[in-house]
Amino acid sequence: MQRVKKIFSADLVKVSFLNAIATFIKMLTGLVSNKIVAGIGADAIALLGQLNNLSTILLGISTGGINAGVTKYTAEHSGSPEKYNKFIGTGFWITIVLSVITGLVLIIGANFFSHTILHSNEYQLVFYIFGFTIVLYALNMLLISIMNGFKEFKKYVIANITASIVGLIFAVVLATLYNTIGALIGFVTYQSVVFFITLALVHRAPWFKWRIFTHQFSKSAALKLGNYSLMALVSAIVMPAAQMIVRNYITNHTLPGDAGLQEAGYWEGVNKLSTMYLLVVTTSLSVYYLPRLTELKTDYDLRKEVFSVYKLVIPFLILASIIIFAGRYLLIELLFTPEFRPMDKFFLYQLPGDLFKMSGWVLGYIMIARSMTRTYVTMELVSSSAQVLFSILFINLFGSIGGSIGYACGHLLYLLIMIFIFRKMFFSSKNAVA
């Protein structure tokens, strides 16, 4: 009974409800903006996927992966301004320095990024703009992590909802006016606008003082924040890089010319669909499951919790997969355009891959909760490398559909290794769940 009360505490219900609203709006705006870009063509979807992955990598680098640490230490010292000022100020200086360096790299290397990432020299302007705006992008993420630390859930959700709506507006207006390059520019600029909205939300908060951000850099605070960097940076860099490699391989090794880029667009389309419906699971895991794991001390309790989550997640994913597969032609028409009908061939392998992915993630969260940094980093590298290698193998054998086969095989391997790592927890008789 006490456990039930704890789970359904006021804070948890409040956070879950607000996050559900933000997630729904993010899904809705994402689907609408995706429909707009799909109207330009499959190649635009592929290029936007490339830019999305690159921005994830660069944002991770420009923030130093410290945002989770900022949230943690802000929450821990929320009653002591002297202490939380030290972490916020140090986080600010880390973010400024790294984001400025990242921005300069983007500006100087605009031609390289345009040619290498987007397969053409005509998109240099996108990277010039991104180079100038990434500082605001990174500062927005810092402010959001601070809000989260102070448990300003309403403002946190408003900021996320605003980001979704502004992103939709930028996508609709710029993609309609300027087609592919407009969609790409919209993607790299809208977060800079959101920064000013987030700033307006927090500037009257009791904790907000301009002098916080000029606080002297603290080496001790930086070292503590750095403990959270490695896992965050690996997550931000490794899997997006793997997706970029696979997308590039489909573009260059399936069909000649623009047809290869279109095939990559179909593959990216099914990935976007997966991302959207899996938001329901990933949001729930981050809001309830991860905090719950940090409270559990014994393998018995951990196993019991994992099984209870599997009892909810796996049936949901199986049902969702059946519905999506049965209605895939209708979904393609609704969320994309008739041009994307060749995308239907990817679903047969993508949907089992989603099931393997989420099943593995349920176990992967244990590594985060128990600070198993070395194991976590190793598994991220193994999973991403396996996905790339499997994808290249099957693309060579079966064409672009091999990207989805590789996705499924990579995540199945990850799941099997995770079961092996936690085999004692699963198969030890003393941990058996009654």
C-alpha positions in Angstrom: 0.0 0.0 0.0 2.8 2.4 0.9 4.4 1.6 -2.5 1.2 2.5 -4.3 1.0 5.8 -2.4 4.6 6.5 -3.2 4.1 5.8 -6.9 1.0 8.0 -7.1 2.4 10.8 -5.1 1.2 14.3 -6.0 4.5 15.2 -7.6 4.6 12.1 -9.7 1.1 12.4 -10.9 1.7 16.1 -11.7 4.9 15.5 -13.6 3.4 12.5 -15.5 0.3 14.5 -16.5 2.3 17.5 -17.6 4.8 15.3 -19.5 1.9 13.5 -21.2 0.6 16.8 -22.5 4.1 17.9 -23.7 4.6 14.5 -25.3 1.3 14.6 -27.1 1.9 18.0 -28.5 5.5 17.0 -29.5 4.1 14.0 -31.4 1.4 16.1 -33.1 3.6 18.9 -34.2 6.3 16.4 -35.3 3.8 14.6 -37.4 2.5 17.8 -39.0 6.0 19.2 -39.8 7.0 15.8 -41.1 4.0 15.9 -43.5 5.0 19.3 -44.7 8.6 18.2 -45.4 7.4 15.0 -47.0 5.6 17.1 -49.5 8.9 18.4 -50.7 10.1 14.9 -51.4 11.8 11.8 -49.8 15.2 13.4 -50.4 14.2 16.3 -48.1 13.3 13.8 -45.3 16.7 12.1 -45.7 18.6 15.4 -45.5 16.6 16.5 -42.5 17.4 13.2 -40.9 21.1 13.8 -41.5 21.0 17.3 -40.1 18.9 16.1 -37.1 21.6 13.5 -36.2 24.4 16.0 -36.7 22.7 18.6 -34.5 22.2 16.0 -31.7 26.0 15.2 -31.8 27.0 18.9 -31.9 24.6 19.9 -29.2 25.9 17.2 -27.0 29.5 18.5 -27.6 28.5 22.1 -27.1 26.9 21.4 -23.7 29.7 19.0 -22.6 27.0 16.5 -21.6 26.6 18.3 -18.2 22.9 19.1 -18.2 21.9 16.0 -16.2 24.5 17.0 -13.7 23.3 20.5 -13.5 19.8 19.2 -12.8 21.0 16.9 -10.2 23.1 19.4 -8.2 20.6 22.2 -8.6 17.9 19.9 -7.1 20.3 18.7 -4.4 21.3 22.2 -3.3 18.0 24.0 -4.1 17.9 25.4 -0.6 21.4 26.8 -0.7 22.0 29.6 -3.2 25.7 29.7 -2.6 26.1 26.1 -3.6 23.7 25.9 -6.6 25.1 29.2 -7.9 28.5 27.5 -8.1 27.1 24.7 -10.3 24.9 26.9 -12.5 27.8 29.4 -13.0 30.3 26.7 -13.9 27.7 25.0 -16.2 27.2 28.3 -17.9 30.9 28.8 -18.6 31.4 25.3 -19.8 28.4 25.7 -22.2 29.6 29.1 -23.5 33.1 28.0 -24.2 32.2 24.7 -25.8 29.3 26.1 -27.9 31.4 29.0 -29.2 34.1 26.5 -30.3 31.5 24.3 -31.9 29.9 27.2 -33.7 33.3 28.3 -35.1 34.0 24.8 -36.3 30.6 24.8 -38.1 31.2 28.2 -39.7 34.8 27.4 -40.8 33.8 23.9 -42.0 30.5 24.9 -43.6 31.6 23.7 -47.1 32.9 20.4 -45.6 29.7 19.7 -43.6 27.4 20.6 -46.5 29.2 18.3 -48.9 29.8 15.4 -46.5 26.6 15.4 -44.5 24.1 16.8 -47.0 25.7 15.5 -50.2 25.8 19.0 -51.9 27.7 22.3 -51.6 24.5 24.3 -51.9 23.6 24.0 -48.2 26.6 25.9 -46.8 24.2 28.7 -45.6 22.5 26.2 -43.3 25.8 25.6 -41.4 26.8 29.3 -41.3 23.4 30.0 -39.6 23.8 26.9 -37.3 27.2 28.1 -36.3 25.9 31.4 -35.1 22.8 30.0 -33.4 24.1 26.9 -31.6 25.2 29.0 -28.6 21.6 30.0 -28.0 20.5 26.4 -28.6 23.0 25.2 -25.9 22.0 27.9 -23.4 18.3 27.0 -23.9 19.1 23.4 -22.9 21.0 24.7 -19.8 18.1 26.8 -18.7 15.7 23.9 -19.1 17.9 21.6 -17.1 18.0 24.3 -14.3 14.2 24.6 -14.3 14.0 20.8 -14.0 16.4 20.9 -11.1 14.2 23.5 -9.3 11.2 21.3 -10.0 9.5 24.1 -12.0 7.5 21.5 -13.8 4.9 23.8 -15.3 7.5 26.1 -16.8 9.5 23.1 -17.9 6.5 21.7 -19.8 5.6 25.1 -21.2 9.1 25.5 -22.6 9.0 22.1 -24.2 5.5 22.7 -25.7 6.7 26.1 -27.0 9.7 24.5 -28.6 7.4 22.0 -30.4 5.0 24.8 -31.6 7.8 27.2 -32.7 9.5 24.3 -34.5 6.3 23.5 -36.4 5.8 27.2 -37.4 9.4 27.4 -38.7 9.0 24.2 -40.6 5.7 25.2 -42.2 6.8 28.7 -43.2 10.3 28.1 -44.3 9.7 24.8 -46.0 6.7 26.3 -47.9 8.7 29.3 -49.0 12.1 27.8 -49.7 11.6 24.0 -50.0 14.5 21.8 -48.8 16.9 24.5 -47.7 14.1 26.3 -45.9 13.2 23.2 -43.9 16.9 22.8 -43.0 17.3 26.4 -42.0 14.1 26.2 -39.9 15.4 23.2 -38.1 18.7 24.9 -37.0 17.1 28.3 -36.1 13.9 27.7 -34.1 15.7 26.6 -30.9 17.5 30.0 -30.8 14.1 31.7 -30.7 12.9 29.3 -28.0 15.8 30.4 -25.9 14.3 33.9 -25.5 10.9 32.4 -24.7 12.5 30.2 -22.0 14.4 33.2 -20.7 11.1 35.1 -20.4 9.7 32.2 -18.4 12.5 32.0 -15.8 13.7 35.6 -15.5 11.3 36.3 -12.6 12.0 33.1 -10.8 13.4 33.5 -7.2 16.6 31.7 -8.2 17.2 33.7 -11.3 19.8 36.4 -10.9 22.0 37.6 -13.8 25.1 37.4 -11.5 24.6 33.6 -11.3 25.9 33.3 -14.9 29.0 35.3 -14.1 29.9 33.3 -11.1 33.5 32.3 -10.9 34.3 29.0 -12.6 34.7 26.2 -10.0 37.0 23.4 -10.7 35.4 21.2 -8.1 32.0 21.8 -9.5 33.2 21.1 -13.0 34.7 17.8 -11.9 31.4 16.8 -10.3 29.4 17.8 -13.4 32.0 15.9 -15.5 30.9 12.7 -13.8 27.7 12.9 -15.8 29.3 13.9 -19.1 30.7 10.6 -20.4 27.4 8.6 -20.6 25.5 11.7 -21.9 28.2 12.4 -24.6 28.3 8.8 -25.7 24.5 8.7 -26.0 24.5 12.0 -28.0 27.3 11.0 -30.3 27.4 7.2 -31.0 23.9 6.3 -32.1 23.3 9.4 -34.2 26.6 8.9 -35.9 25.6 5.3 -36.6 22.4 6.4 -38.2 24.2 8.9 -40.3 26.6 6.2 -41.6 23.8 3.9 -42.5 21.8 6.7 -44.2 24.9 7.7 -46.2 25.5 4.1 -47.1 21.9 3.7 -48.4 22.3 6.9 -50.4 25.6 5.9 -52.0 25.3 2.1 -52.4 21.7 1.3 -53.4 20.5 3.2 -56.4 22.4 5.8 -58.6 22.1 9.5 -58.2 19.1 11.1 -56.5 17.3 7.7 -56.4 19.7 6.6 -53.6 18.9 9.7 -51.6 15.2 8.9 -52.0 15.7 5.4 -50.7 17.4 6.9 -47.7 14.4 9.1 -47.3 12.1 6.1 -47.1 14.3 4.5 -44.5 14.3 7.8 -42.6 10.5 8.0 -42.8 10.0 4.7 -41.0 12.6 5.7 -38.4 10.6 8.9 -37.8 7.4 6.9 -37.4 9.1 4.7 -34.8 10.5 7.7 -32.9 7.0 9.2 -32.7 5.1 6.2 -31.3 8.0 5.1 -29.1 7.8 8.5 -27.4 5.0 7.1 -25.3 7.3 4.4 -23.9 10.5 6.5 -23.6 8.8 9.3 -21.8 7.2 6.9 -19.3 10.5 5.3 -18.6 12.3 8.6 -17.9 9.5 10.0 -15.8 8.8 6.9 -13.6 11.0 4.0 -14.3 14.5 5.5 -13.9 13.8 7.4 -10.7 12.2 4.2 -9.3 15.3 2.1 -10.2 17.5 4.4 -8.2 15.5 3.7 -5.1 15.9 -0.1 -5.3 18.8 -1.8 -3.5 18.4 -5.5 -3.9 18.4 -7.7 -7.1 15.1 -9.2 -6.0 13.4 -5.8 -6.0 15.1 -4.8 -9.2 14.0 -8.0 -11.0 10.4 -7.5 -9.7 10.4 -3.9 -11.1 11.8 -4.9 -14.4 9.3 -7.7 -14.9 6.4 -5.4 -13.9 7.6 -2.9 -16.6 7.9 -5.6 -19.2 4.3 -6.7 -18.5 3.2 -3.2 -19.6 5.7 -2.3 -22.3 5.9 -5.6 -24.3 2.1 -6.0 -24.8 1.8 -2.4 -25.7 4.6 -2.7 -28.3 3.2 -5.9 -29.8 -0.2 -4.4 -30.1 1.2 -1.2 -31.6 3.3 -3.1 -34.0 0.3 -5.2 -35.2 -1.9 -2.0 -35.7 0.9 -0.1 -37.4 1.8 -3.0 -39.7 -1.9 -3.6 -40.6 -2.5 0.0 -41.3 0.9 0.9 -42.8 -0.5 2.0 -46.2 -3.0 4.3 -44.5 -0.3 5.7 -42.3 2.0 6.4 -45.2 -0.8 8.3 -47.0 -1.7 10.3 -43.8 1.7 11.1 -42.5 3.7 11.3 -45.7 2.6 11.4 -49.4 1.9 8.8 -52.1 5.5 9.2 -53.1 6.5 7.3 -49.9 4.6 4.1 -50.8 7.8 2.2 -51.3 8.4 2.8 -47.6 6.0 -0.1 -46.8 8.8 -2.7 -47.3 10.7 -1.5 -44.2 7.9 -2.1 -41.7 8.4 -5.9 -41.5 11.8 -5.5 -39.9 11.6 -2.1 -38.3 8.7 -3.0 -35.9 10.4 -6.1 -34.4 13.5 -3.9 -34.1 11.5 -1.4 -32.1 10.4 -4.2 -29.8 14.0 -5.4 -29.3 15.2 -1.8 -28.8 12.7 -1.0 -26.0 13.2 -4.4 -24.3 16.9 -3.7 -24.2 16.4 -0.2 -23.0 14.4 -1.4 -20.0 17.6 -3.2 -18.9 19.8 -0.4 -20.1 18.3 2.0 -17.6 19.7 -0.3 -14.8 23.2 0.7 -15.9 22.3 4.4 -15.6 20.6 3.9 -12.2 23.6 2.0 -10.8 26.2 4.3 -12.4 27.7 1.4 -14.4 29.5 3.9 -16.6 32.1 1.6 -18.2 29.5 -1.1 -19.1 27.0 1.5 -20.4 29.6 3.1 -22.7 30.8 -0.3 -23.9 27.3 -1.4 -24.7 26.5 1.8 -26.6 29.6 1.3 -28.7 28.8 -2.4 -29.3 25.2 -1.7 -30.2 25.9 1.1 -32.6 28.8 -0.7 -34.2 26.7 -3.8 -34.6 23.8 -1.9 -36.2 26.2 -0.3 -38.7 27.9 -3.6 -39.6 24.7 -5.5 -39.9 23.1 -2.8 -42.0 26.1 -2.6 -44.4 26.0 -6.4 -44.7 22.3 -6.6 -45.4 22.2 -3.5 -47.6 24.8 -5.2 -49.8 22.6 -8.3 -49.9 19.1 -6.9 -50.1 19.3 -3.2 -50.9 18.0 -0.4 -48.7 15.7 -2.7 -46.7 18.9 -4.0 -45.2 19.0 -0.8 -43.1 15.9 -2.0 -41.2 17.2 -5.6 -41.0 20.4 -4.2 -39.5 18.4 -2.1 -37.1 16.5 -5.2 -35.9 19.6 -7.4 -35.7 21.7 -4.7 -33.9 19.1 -4.2 -31.2 18.4 -7.9 -30.8 22.1 -8.4 -30.2 22.0 -5.6 -27.6 19.1 -7.2 -25.8 20.8 -10.6 -25.7 24.0 -9.2 -24.3 22.0 -7.2 -21.7 20.2 -10.4 -20.6 23.7 -12.0 -20.3 25.0 -9.1 -18.2 22.1 -9.3 -15.8 21.7 -13.1 -15.9 22.2 -13.5 -12.2 19.4 -11.1 -11.5 17.1 -12.9 -13.9 18.0 -16.6 -13.4 19.2 -16.8 -9.8 16.6 -18.8 -7.8 16.9 -16.5 -4.7 15.7 -13.6 -6.9 12.7 -15.5 -8.2 9.5 -13.4 -8.2 6.7 -15.1 -6.4 
